[in-house]
Amino acid sequence: MAGRVAGRSGAPGAYSIRVVSAQTGIPAETLRVWERRYGFPKPTRRPGGGRLYGDEDVARLRLIARARDAGYRPGDVIALSDLDITRLLESKTPAPTALPAGTSTPDIDALVDAIGRDDVRQVRSTLRSLAVTLRPKAFVTDVAHPLAVRVGDAWESGAIDVRHEHLMTALLSAQLRILLSAFEDGEDAPTVLLATLPGEAHALGLEMVAVYLATQRATPRLLGADTPPDEIARAARSLDAGVVGISVSMAHEPAPTKRHLERLRRGLQGTATELWVGGAGAPRVASPAVQLRVATSWTEIDAALADIRAHT
């Protein structure tokens, strides 16, 4: 059989990474990423260092590929037994991030690996293709957000450099703004003004939320990053915003953030404007002294929109 060689034990059943990729539909780069990230597959090595995979590896990788195509993230199923993955697939239970029928699951690991190799052309091409294939909402929830989280984790672990994180942020931002430009103002209330507070330079989350809100027929207005509370309040009044949405990352210090939020809340006094706070750092800055709503998931944003629409 082409590509099949004797394993270290002398028994047949070992395949090169090229052959395994062809048999499973999983790119070779992805197999290498999974090996580093999840500890599977665990190939043996040729004397020259080349990877060798056995029949059991191929069978399990095919099963994982089926789960991935059904909408499950590799990290969610690789730790499961083959029997558990099979039961999951046979149960017909929708994956938490299931995509439209006929759409392949975005390979986030491969994108992270590509940016780590400075393959900007490949990343840009893949993001464009996904933006065309997926609906904007799915692009945000199943590509942009998990990719941003994964890239951040890779940078913190030292797997990639800060320049890679900046490149990916720029590529994602460009694609999100293209998607956002295709929307007209929303048909339903509210207008949502999106900003970050002084010292907070991370604006990618705002752009994701803006596209998500536009798909929900709201009207997002991007004020941007590092904005003084008084300026945010003035913009909210001028634009007649029903909501001010503030993104807070884990890098932001809770004490000054709380002071900024208190100042912003004072600036909104006398208006019906709601204050929403999202992002990974949002739970740390919630305070009884400031009337605000914490929304750190897409489901919570949906609920917040439903509530404000019910009262307008």
Secondary structure, DSSP 8 states (H G I E B T S, - for coil): -TTEE--TTS-S-EE-HHHHHHHH---HHHHHHHHHHH--S--EE-TTS-EEB-HHHHHHHHHHHHHHHTT--HHHHTTS-HHHHHHHHHTT---TT---TT-----HHHHHHHHHTT-HHHHHHHHHHHHHHS-HHHHIIIIIHHHHHHHHHHHHHTSS-HHHHHHHHHHHHHHHHHHHHT--S-SSS-EEEEE--TT----HHHHHHHHHHHHTT-EEEEEESS--HHHHHHHHHHTT-SEEEEE--TTS-HHHHHHHHHHHHHHTTTS--EEEEESTTHHHH--TTS--EE--SHHHHHHHHHHHHHT-
